[in-house]
Amino acid sequence: MTLQKMQDSFLDEYNRLEAYANEIRMTNPGSDVVINLSKDAMEQGKRKFLKMYICFNAMKVGWKEGLRPFIGLDRDLFKGPMQGAITGGYGTRL
Protein backbone atom coordinates (compact mmCIF):
# COMPACT_ATOMS: atom_id res chain seq x y z
CA MET A 1 0.00 0.00 0.00
CA THR A 2 2.87 2.36 0.83
CA LEU A 3 4.60 1.61 -2.47
CA GLN A 4 1.38 2.38 -4.35
CA LYS A 5 1.04 5.72 -2.53
CA MET A 6 4.63 6.58 -3.44
CA GLN A 7 3.98 5.67 -7.08
CA ASP A 8 0.84 7.84 -7.12
CA SER A 9 2.81 10.70 -5.56
CA PHE A 10 5.43 10.55 -8.33
CA LEU A 11 2.73 10.49 -11.00
CA ASP A 12 1.01 13.51 -9.44
CA GLU A 13 4.30 15.43 -9.55
CA TYR A 14 4.84 14.63 -13.23
CA ASN A 15 1.28 15.75 -13.95
CA ARG A 16 2.04 19.12 -12.32
CA LEU A 17 4.99 19.90 -14.61
CA GLU A 18 2.93 21.93 -17.07
CA ALA A 19 1.46 24.04 -14.26
CA TYR A 20 4.99 24.59 -12.92
CA ALA A 21 6.23 25.59 -16.39
CA ASN A 22 3.34 28.06 -16.77
CA GLU A 23 4.07 29.54 -13.34
CA ILE A 24 7.72 30.09 -14.32
CA ARG A 25 6.66 31.76 -17.57
CA MET A 26 4.18 34.00 -15.74
CA THR A 27 6.41 35.03 -12.82
CA ASN A 28 9.71 35.20 -14.76
CA PRO A 29 8.95 36.90 -18.10
CA GLY A 30 11.50 36.09 -20.78
CA SER A 31 12.41 32.73 -19.22
CA ASP A 32 12.51 29.64 -21.44
CA VAL A 33 10.69 26.47 -20.37
CA VAL A 34 10.43 23.46 -22.67
CA ILE A 35 8.83 20.13 -21.76
CA ASN A 36 9.44 17.24 -24.13
CA LEU A 37 6.97 14.37 -24.21
CA SER A 38 7.25 11.07 -26.06
CA LYS A 39 5.71 11.28 -29.53
CA ASP A 40 5.05 7.54 -29.50
CA ALA A 41 3.07 7.79 -26.27
CA MET A 42 1.16 10.83 -27.59
CA GLU A 43 0.07 8.79 -30.62
CA GLN A 44 -1.37 6.23 -28.20
CA GLY A 45 -3.25 8.97 -26.33
CA LYS A 46 -0.84 8.91 -23.38
CA ARG A 47 1.62 11.44 -22.00
CA LYS A 48 5.13 10.22 -21.23
CA PHE A 49 7.61 12.74 -19.86
CA LEU A 50 11.08 12.71 -21.48
CA LYS A 51 12.88 15.87 -20.40
CA MET A 52 12.48 19.48 -19.29
CA TYR A 53 14.64 22.53 -20.01
CA ILE A 54 14.48 25.72 -17.90
CA CYS A 55 16.52 28.88 -18.42
CA PHE A 56 15.50 31.80 -16.22
CA ASN A 57 15.64 35.22 -17.86
CA ALA A 58 17.97 36.60 -15.16
CA MET A 59 20.47 33.86 -16.00
CA LYS A 60 20.24 34.62 -19.72
CA VAL A 61 20.70 38.36 -19.21
CA GLY A 62 23.57 37.89 -16.75
CA TRP A 63 25.32 35.45 -19.06
CA LYS A 64 24.92 37.67 -22.11
CA GLU A 65 26.21 40.72 -20.26
CA GLY A 66 29.15 38.75 -18.84
CA LEU A 67 28.34 39.64 -15.25
CA ARG A 68 27.54 36.24 -13.82
CA PRO A 69 29.01 32.86 -14.68
CA PHE A 70 26.59 29.99 -14.42
CA ILE A 71 27.03 26.58 -12.91
CA GLY A 72 25.55 23.66 -14.81
CA LEU A 73 24.91 20.07 -13.93
CA ASP A 74 27.03 17.42 -15.54
CA ARG A 75 24.75 14.49 -14.79
CA ASP A 76 22.64 13.36 -11.90
CA LEU A 77 20.84 10.04 -11.79
CA PHE A 78 17.49 9.43 -10.14
CA LYS A 79 16.96 6.15 -8.35
CA GLY A 80 13.73 4.53 -7.31
CA PRO A 81 10.54 3.83 -9.23
CA MET A 82 10.87 6.90 -11.51
CA GLN A 83 14.39 6.49 -12.85
CA GLY A 84 16.04 9.01 -15.13
CA ALA A 85 18.82 11.54 -15.36
CA ILE A 86 19.44 15.28 -15.36
CA THR A 87 22.16 16.35 -17.75
CA GLY A 88 23.62 19.71 -18.61
CA GLY A 89 26.84 21.52 -19.29
CA TYR A 90 29.22 23.74 -17.41
CA GLY A 91 29.80 27.33 -18.42
CA THR A 92 32.12 30.11 -17.45
CA ARG A 93 32.23 33.80 -18.18
CA LEU A 94 34.07 34.56 -21.42
N, C-alpha and C positions, 0 to 999 in steps of 0.2 A: 504494500500500500504506500509506503514511504517512497519507494522508487518511482511509482506511478505519479505521485505528487511532484517529485523532482522533475520528471519528464514533462509534465504539464507546465511547470514553472518555466522551463527552458523554452517550450513552444510559445508560451505567452510573451516572453521577452522578444523572441524573433518576430512575433506578430506586431509588436510595438515599434519596430524599426522605422517604419514609414512615418509614424507620428513623431518620433524622435528627429528624423531627418527634416520634417516640416517645421518643427520647433527651432532647429538650428537655422534654417533658412529665414524664418520670421524674426528671430532675435539677433541674428548676426548677418545683416544684409551684405551681400557680396561673397558670402562663403559658398564653397562648392560641396555638395553632398550627392554622391552617386551610389545607388544600391543596385547590384547586379543579381538577377534571378536566373535560374536555369530555364533556358528556352524549351528544352525537352519537357520539363515538368509543366511549364505554362501551356504547352500543346495538349497536355493531359488534363488541363483544368486545375492544376495544383501550383502552389508557390513554393519553390525551393531556393533558399538563400544561398548565394555563392560568395559574395564579398561586398564590402562597403568601403567607400573612399570619402574622407572628410578633410577639407582644407579650410580652416577659418580665415576670414578676410584679414584679420589683424596679422596672421602669419604671412599671408601673401604680400601684404603691403610692407611689412617689416623686412621680408626677404628681398623684395624688389628694391627697396631703398637702401639695403645693405646695413641696416641698423641692428638686426637681430639674427644671429645664426639659429638654425632649427636643429632639433635632435629628432632623428627618425628611428623607428624600430627596424632591427635587422630581421628577426623572426621570433615569434613566440607561439608555442604550441598549446592548444587547449586539450585537456584530458577529461575523460568522463563520457557521458552519453552523447554529448554534442561536440564531437571532435572537429578540429580545424586548425587553422594557423593565421596569424597576423604577420604580414610581411611589409617591408618598406625599405627605404634607403636613408643613408646618412647624408647630411648636407652641412656645409660650412660657408661662412661668409666669404665671398670672392673679393 
